Amino acid sequence: MTFFIWVSVVLQIVEMAVYDKEAMMDTMRSTFLSILRTPRPLIMIRIGRMFFKFQLPANRVKTIFKRSSQQIYNVTLFFLFFMSLYGILGVQFFGALSYHCVTPSTNHSDVSINDLAVPDTHCMSTANGSGYRCPEGMECMKLDLDKHQRGFNGFDEFATSFFTVYEAASQEGWVFMMYKAQDSLNTFRGLFYFTTLIFFLAWLVKNVFIAVITETFAEIRVQFAQMWGTRNVIPNDDTLHVLKGDDSGWKLVMIDENKPRGTAPHFCQLILQSSAFHIVMLVMVLANALTAGSLRFKHDGRNREDFTTEFRYAEIAFTILFDLEALFKIWCLGFKGYFRRSLHKFELLLAIGTTFHILPSLYHTQLTYFQVLRVVRLIKASPMLEEFVYKIFGPGKKLGSLIIFTMCLLIITSSISLQLFCYVTELKKFDTFPEVRQSRGEGRGVNF
């Protein structure tokens, strides 16, 4: 890492010393020197080491690496086997897909964009088969185009086929290659080849690799738990129960069921604890979602307000209902008991946001997001789904750590991409850091 840092410093000094900026840019575009800057963003990892200092015994580290490296090695061989297998099958199944639909007057040695179909379409050269047939006024002709014209993917030879299989396994633009194969040859070949490829490489092998990585991190967590002892568990008010028995038998009750609550009468608290109350409120949430989803606009010259007037009255009714629900829960539980649960905080936030939303001056503004987010409350309809969501997102501390980790990873990858591609001519997505970050967020590849 120190070597790359010194190299980047020397390159920066040279760039600042050169007066002819255009000549310097041409030099950087024609050489690989800018690639030497790419490891520099990895310095940000040191920031994490400043806050998280830990050390495992050498024997435990050796055990973890020995187990994980063997598993990763096996999965990597498994992955390379399928990559090579489908690379060879691609060459055998398809070969060079060089037949295109062109105009009859096309010279195969001098092809222009005006000679091709719009969009460029591959075709089947033989009369028999289920491939694509050129439309009337065009004919199927073999064109000898170089890779800069037709693209760098295909099944011409094993190396190109291997790269195409890797591209398809990443599930980025693989359907276009499948359409080319189906148009050029019998349809069943491309359908069988790419269906099995996506199943084995994009789903099976990838998930096995993720499982191995997850198991490795689980092993590391177990080692830390053994070294540091038992950690405090974050309590979950939704799942804390005690076993209570009476003359009718034993039952699980909330641990805070007998604690002092709000000032509401006892029968109101019984209503709040009943399943019927929660089912009715979930049905109202579902009715609100269906009502909002039934809104339909017609482009017949009428104003937007003509379509939303009746829906606005319905939204006002639902908002008043959910506001009364929030006030009823506060009355029954008290402020301290109400704010103890994260779900109640979320419901109160939605109630406040939708209350402002129904005001005439704020209707159909950015506050509409609060109305849309009401449907999230339907997660309570399924305990399994609720438990799954809690495991994924967990408490605020766990979710915040996940967001910070994702942001740091995005910044590092964006910085590396900026160093790799900022000097490429006519590639504007990597000129500045915000453009690079957006490109990484969209998950799009670089097309030269």
Buried (B, 14 or more C-beta within 10 A) or exposed (E): EEEBBEBBEEBEEEEEEEEEEEEBBEBBEEEEBBEBBBBBBEEEEEEEEEEEEEEBEEEBEEBBEEBBEEBBEEBEEBBEEBBBBBBBBBBEBBBBBBBBBBEEEBEBEEBEEEBBBEEBBBBBEEEEBEBBBBEEEBEBBEBEEEEEEBBEBBBBEEEBBBBBBBBBBBBEBBEEBBBBBBBBBBBEBBEEBBEEBBEBBBEBBBEBBEEBEEEBEEBBEEBBEEEEEEEEEEEEBBEEEEEBEEEEEEEEEBBBEEEEBBEBEEEBBEBBEEEEBEEEBBEBBBEBBEBBEEEEEEEEEEEEEEEBEEEBEBBBBBBEBBBEBBEBBBBBBBEEBBEBBBBBEEBBEBBBBBBBBBEEEBBEEEBBEBBEBBBBBEBBBEEEEBBEEBEEEBEEEBEEEEEEEEEBEBBBBBBBBBBBBBBBEEEEBBBEBEBBBEBBEEEEEEEE
